[in-house]
């Protein structure tokens, strides 16, 4: 063999050596790549598994480590890791057992909307902070819905600790993308028998509301008033175990979220196809706030004319697909008024539809007096209406004759003799919560 090799031409020997070196290099590359993949997989698995201790973890307060919780946390996150690509650009729901219990498709509460449920039963705000990057931000979400804090309370955390963790979550979201709309749901009512007394839940919600003011992309949704009974606790008809919603409870949550998701541009994205009936004239053009003006107030001391504008400078009033939306103010409550530039005298019929988030407070000015237009069952004053549809569209009809108006909501009389001055504009008030108005039209007697 040695003599044969010696007799080979030099070029052949050189090619053989180069081939051998190349084979060795490829083998090394494959080995290194394989090792790198193993290391990456190990790191990914480590980021998914529940940390063994609190050392080095962000936030404060409790992280549960019961065996059942550890197993659930690890298993759910392993499955979600395989769906990261498939769940890109979803609206992500981040929470605990209440969110998890809604199911992967959230009970089909939002048809046509891509959603990703990232709720883990038993999780705390600190646990959600730990898994935020992999479970939520890695999906490049188009929106985020958050409900959290009730399990912290059971574990003895105070309101400031819970709010502090939520602030870290919101800060991370804002740093990742300050344009992602975030809906922060108030902690649902429960019961002192579940180590979740009403006064402590109210304290959490108050602290969290203060934190939310720091983030313009966050809308706070009043899901506490939505459910609470007169004592501030959950109702058995909606929360059989006084902690987790049943089908009725989830239906109310879905209905409460839809107006907010619509304003965020995530659902109901097509223009309203309403055709005005003969004899009526629309007071909106369906595209912007032309024909309206923002009245002076404490927050906006000068009048703002809105011809050709789709929103007021402060963003409180916005024209979206034929609707005039009075958005939720970051500070919780802000009184403002939007008026038509025209004034209306004589007899007329005013018709419009409105949709309110839970406990929202608004009003319709008829020439000058304000007709209360609210989420009536919760905010009043007309709490006993039989035809009112919570968090859905309701029709308001105002029939004016000889400066006295008869006002109805879905056909039920709410004011039988509402006295008016001889002339004035039509106005829409904003106070707290979100209110939407659409199909605002008037028929004037000749």
C-alpha positions in Angstrom: 0.0 0.0 0.0 2.9 2.3 0.9 4.6 1.7 -2.5 1.3 2.3 -4.3 0.8 5.6 -2.6 4.4 6.6 -3.4 3.8 5.9 -7.0 0.6 8.1 -7.3 0.9 11.4 -9.1 1.3 14.4 -6.9 -2.0 16.0 -8.1 -3.9 12.9 -7.0 -2.3 12.9 -3.6 -3.1 16.6 -3.1 -6.8 16.1 -4.0 -7.1 13.2 -1.6 -5.7 15.3 1.2 -8.1 18.2 0.4 -11.1 15.8 0.4 -10.1 14.3 3.7 -9.8 17.8 5.2 -13.2 18.8 3.8 -14.9 15.7 5.2 -13.4 16.4 8.6 -14.6 20.0 8.5 -18.1 19.0 7.5 -18.2 16.5 10.3 -17.0 19.1 12.7 -19.6 21.6 11.5 -22.4 19.0 11.9 -21.2 18.1 15.4 -20.9 21.8 16.4 -24.4 22.5 15.0 -25.9 19.6 16.7 -24.3 20.7 20.0 -25.6 24.2 19.4 -29.1 22.9 18.9 -28.9 20.8 22.0 -27.7 23.8 24.0 -30.5 26.0 22.5 -33.1 23.4 23.3 -31.8 23.1 26.8 -32.0 26.8 27.3 -35.5 27.0 25.8 -36.6 24.2 28.1 -35.1 26.0 31.0 -37.0 29.2 30.2 -40.2 27.2 30.0 -39.9 25.3 33.2 -41.0 26.9 36.5 -38.0 28.4 38.2 -36.9 26.5 41.3 -36.6 29.6 43.4 -37.2 33.3 43.3 -33.5 34.1 43.0 -32.9 36.6 40.2 -36.5 36.7 39.1 -38.1 40.1 38.2 -41.0 41.5 40.3 -42.0 40.8 43.8 -44.5 38.7 45.7 -45.6 35.1 45.4 -44.9 32.5 42.7 -46.7 29.3 43.4 -44.7 26.0 43.4 -47.2 23.4 44.4 -46.6 20.1 42.5 -49.9 20.5 40.6 -49.1 24.0 39.6 -45.5 23.2 38.5 -46.8 20.4 36.3 -49.5 22.5 34.7 -47.1 25.5 34.1 -44.5 23.3 32.5 -46.9 21.3 30.3 -48.9 24.2 29.1 -45.8 26.2 28.2 -44.2 23.3 26.4 -47.3 23.0 24.2 -47.4 26.8 23.6 -43.7 26.8 22.6 -44.7 24.6 19.6 -47.4 27.1 18.6 -45.3 30.2 18.6 -45.2 30.6 14.9 -48.8 29.5 14.4 -50.0 32.1 16.9 -48.2 35.1 15.5 -50.2 38.3 15.4 -53.0 37.0 17.6 -54.8 38.9 20.3 -53.3 37.4 23.4 -55.2 36.8 26.6 -52.9 36.7 29.6 -54.2 35.5 32.9 -54.9 32.7 35.4 -57.6 30.1 35.8 -60.4 32.5 34.8 -58.7 33.1 31.5 -57.6 29.4 31.1 -61.2 28.3 31.7 -62.5 30.3 28.8 -60.9 27.7 26.5 -58.5 28.0 23.5 -61.0 29.8 21.3 -62.5 31.8 24.2 -65.9 30.3 23.6 -65.9 31.7 20.1 -66.8 35.0 21.6 -64.9 37.0 18.9 -65.7 35.3 15.5 -63.0 36.1 12.9 -60.5 37.3 15.5 -57.3 35.4 15.9 -56.8 34.7 19.6 -54.2 33.0 21.8 -55.2 32.0 25.3 -52.2 32.2 27.7 -54.0 31.7 31.0 -52.5 29.3 33.5 -54.7 28.2 36.5 -53.2 29.3 39.7 -50.8 31.8 38.2 -49.8 35.1 39.9 -48.8 38.5 38.5 -45.2 37.7 39.2 -45.5 34.3 37.4 -47.0 36.1 34.4 -44.2 38.6 34.4 -41.7 35.8 34.3 -43.3 34.2 31.3 -44.3 37.4 29.5 -41.6 37.3 26.8 -42.0 33.7 25.6 -45.8 33.4 26.0 -47.0 36.8 24.9 -44.4 39.1 23.3 -42.9 36.4 21.2 -46.2 36.2 19.4 -46.0 39.8 18.2 -49.5 40.3 19.3 -51.9 42.7 17.7 -53.6 43.3 21.1 -53.3 42.0 24.7 -56.1 41.5 27.2 -55.0 41.1 30.8 -56.8 39.8 33.9 -54.7 39.1 37.0 -54.2 39.5 40.7 -56.8 37.3 42.4 -54.3 34.5 43.2 -51.7 37.0 44.6 -54.4 38.0 47.0 -55.0 34.4 48.2 -51.3 34.1 48.7 -51.2 37.2 50.9 -49.8 39.8 48.6 -50.9 43.4 49.1 -52.3 45.8 46.5 -49.1 47.7 46.0 -47.1 44.5 45.3 -49.6 43.4 42.7 -49.8 46.8 41.1 -46.0 46.9 41.0 -45.8 43.6 39.1 -48.5 44.8 36.6 -46.5 48.0 36.1 -43.4 45.9 35.2 -45.6 43.9 32.7 -46.9 47.0 31.1 -43.5 48.6 31.0 -42.1 45.5 29.2 -45.0 45.6 26.7 -44.5 49.3 26.1 -40.8 48.8 25.5 -41.5 46.0 23.1 -44.1 47.9 21.2 -45.8 51.1 22.5 -48.6 50.8 19.9 -50.0 47.4 21.0 -53.5 48.1 22.4 -53.8 46.6 25.9 -57.1 46.0 27.7 -56.6 45.8 31.5 -59.6 44.2 33.2 -60.3 45.0 36.7 -60.1 42.1 39.1 -63.4 40.3 39.3 -65.3 40.1 42.6 -65.0 36.9 44.6 -65.7 36.3 48.3 -64.0 36.5 51.7 -64.6 32.7 51.9 -62.1 32.4 49.1 -59.6 34.7 50.9 -60.6 37.4 48.4 -62.7 40.0 50.3 -64.3 42.8 48.5 -62.4 45.6 50.2 -59.0 44.1 49.2 -60.1 43.5 45.6 -61.2 47.1 45.4 -57.9 48.2 46.8 -56.1 46.3 44.1 -58.2 47.8 41.4 -57.6 51.3 42.7 -53.8 50.8 42.7 -53.8 49.2 39.3 -55.9 52.1 37.8 -53.2 54.5 39.0 -50.5 52.5 37.3 -52.5 52.3 34.1 -52.5 56.1 33.7 -48.8 55.9 32.9 -49.4 54.0 29.7 -51.4 55.6 26.9 -51.8 52.2 25.1 -53.8 50.8 28.1 -57.6 50.9 28.4 -59.0 49.9 31.8 -62.3 47.9 31.6 -64.6 48.0 34.6 -65.2 44.3 35.0 -65.6 44.6 38.8 -68.8 46.6 38.7 -70.0 44.3 35.9 -70.2 41.4 38.3 -70.3 42.6 41.9 -73.4 42.3 44.0 -74.5 44.9 46.6 -71.9 43.6 49.0 -69.1 43.7 46.4 -68.9 39.9 46.1 -69.5 37.6 43.1 -73.0 36.3 42.4 -73.5 32.5 42.5 -75.6 32.8 39.3 -72.5 33.8 37.5 -69.7 32.4 39.7 -71.0 29.1 41.1 -67.9 28.6 43.3 -67.7 32.4 43.9 -64.4 32.5 41.9 -64.8 31.1 38.4 -67.4 32.3 35.9 -69.9 30.0 34.3 -71.1 30.3 30.8 -73.2 33.3 31.7 -70.3 35.0 33.4 -68.0 34.4 30.3 -70.7 35.7 28.0 -70.8 39.0 30.0 -67.0 39.3 29.8 -67.0 38.8 26.1 -69.8 41.3 25.6 -67.9 43.9 27.8 -64.7 43.4 25.7 -66.2 43.7 22.3 -66.7 47.6 22.3 -63.1 48.1 23.4 -61.7 45.7 20.8 -63.8 47.5 18.2 -62.4 50.8 19.1 -58.9 49.3 19.0 -59.5 48.3 15.4 -59.3 44.6 16.1 -63.0 43.7 15.3 -65.9 45.4 13.5 -63.5 46.9 11.0 -66.0 47.5 8.2 -67.9 50.8 7.7 -71.5 50.9 8.9 -73.8 50.1 6.0 -76.8 51.9 7.5 -79.1 53.6 5.0 -80.9 56.6 6.5 -84.7 56.5 6.2 -86.6 59.0 4.1 -87.2 62.3 5.9 -84.1 62.0 8.1 -80.7 63.7 7.8 -77.5 62.2 9.2 -75.5 64.4 11.6 -72.3 62.5 10.8 -70.7 61.8 7.5 -69.4 58.4 8.7 -65.8 59.3 8.1 -64.8 62.1 10.4 -66.1 64.7 12.9 -67.1 67.3 10.4 -70.1 69.3 11.6 -69.0 69.0 15.3 -66.9 71.0 17.7 -65.4 70.2 21.1 -66.6 72.6 23.8 -64.1 74.2 26.2 -63.5 72.3 29.5 -61.0 72.0 32.3 -58.8 69.6 30.2 -59.2 71.5 26.9 -59.8 75.2 27.7 -60.4 76.3 24.1 -63.1 75.3 21.6 -61.8 73.0 18.9 -63.5 72.9 15.5 -63.3 69.5 14.0 -64.0 69.9 10.3 -62.2 67.2 8.4 -60.6 65.7 11.6 -61.1 62.1 12.6 -60.4 62.8 16.3 -60.1 65.5 18.8 -56.6 66.6 19.7 -56.7 64.7 23.0 -58.1 61.6 21.3 -61.2 61.6 23.6 -63.7 61.7 20.7 -62.9 59.5 17.6 -64.7 58.8 14.4 -64.5 55.1 13.5 -66.5 53.4 10.8 -69.6 55.6 11.1 -69.4 55.7 14.9 -68.5 58.6 17.2 -66.6 57.0 20.1 -66.2 58.7 23.4 -63.1 56.8 24.6 -62.2 55.8 28.2 -60.2 58.6 29.8 -56.8 57.4 31.3 -57.5 59.2 34.6 -60.8 57.3 35.0 -63.1 60.3 34.7 -63.0 63.4 32.5 -66.1 65.5 31.7 -66.2 66.9 28.1 -68.8 67.8 25.6 -69.0 67.5 21.8 -71.6 69.6 20.0 -73.0 70.0 16.5 -72.0 73.3 14.9 -75.7 73.6 13.8 -78.6 74.6 16.1 -82.0 73.1 15.9 -85.3 74.9 16.6 -88.9 73.8 16.3 -90.3 70.3 16.4 -88.1 67.4 15.4 -87.4 63.7 15.9 -83.8 62.7 16.9 -82.8 59.1 16.5 -79.5 57.5 17.4 -78.0 54.2 18.7 -75.5 53.9 21.6 -73.3 51.2 23.1 -71.8 51.5 26.5 -69.0 49.5 28.3 -69.9 48.4 31.9 -70.9 51.3 34.1 -70.1 53.9 31.4 -71.5 57.4 31.9 -72.3 59.7 29.1 -75.2 61.9 28.0 -77.0 63.5 25.0 -77.6 67.2 25.1 -80.8 68.2 23.4 -80.5 71.9 22.7 -79.1 72.5 26.2 -80.5 70.0 28.8 -78.7 66.7 29.1 -80.5 63.4 28.8 -78.6 60.8 30.8 -77.2 58.2 28.4 -75.4 55.5 30.3 -75.0 51.8 30.9 -78.4 52.1 32.6 -78.5 48.9 34.6 -75.3 49.7 36.4 -74.9 53.5 36.1 -78.6 54.4 36.2 -80.8 56.4 36.4 -83.1 54.1 34.5 -82.1 50.8 36.1 -85.3 48.8 35.5 -85.5 48.9 31.7 -86.7 45.6 30.3 -85.5 46.0 26.8 -82.0 47.4 27.4 -79.2 45.3 25.9 -76.0 45.6 28.1 -72.8 46.2 26.0 -74.8 46.1 22.8 -76.5 48.7 20.6 -79.6 50.4 22.0 -81.8 52.9 20.2 -82.6 56.3 21.7 -85.5 58.3 20.1 -86.3 61.8 21.2 -89.5 63.3 19.9 -89.7 67.1 20.4 -93.0 69.0 20.1 -93.6 72.5 21.5 -90.2 72.5 23.3 -91.1 69.3 25.3 -89.5 65.9 24.4 -90.6 62.4 24.9 -87.6 60.1 25.1 -87.5 56.4 24.7 -84.8 53.7 24.9 -85.7 50.6 22.7 -89.3 51.7 22.8 -89.5 52.2 26.6 -90.3 55.7 27.9 -87.5 57.1 30.0 -88.6 60.7 30.0 -92.2 61.6 29.3 -92.0 65.4 29.4 -88.4 66.6 29.0 -88.5 70.4 28.9 -86.3 72.2 26.3 -85.3 75.7 25.3 -86.5 77.0 21.9 -83.2 76.3 20.1 -79.8 74.8 20.5 -77.3 72.2 19.3 -77.2 68.4 19.8 -74.3 67.3 22.1 -72.6 64.2 23.3 -71.0 64.1 26.8 -68.0 62.1 28.0 -67.6 61.2 31.7 -66.2 57.7 32.5 -66.1 54.5 30.6 -66.4 54.2 26.8 -69.6 55.2 24.9 -70.2 54.8 21.2 -72.8 56.6 19.1 -73.9 55.8 15.6 -76.7 56.5 13.1 -77.3 60.0 14.6 -80.0 61.5 12.5 -82.8 64.1 12.7 -86.1 64.8 11.0 -87.3 68.4 11.3 -90.9 69.4 10.9 -91.6 71.9 8.2 
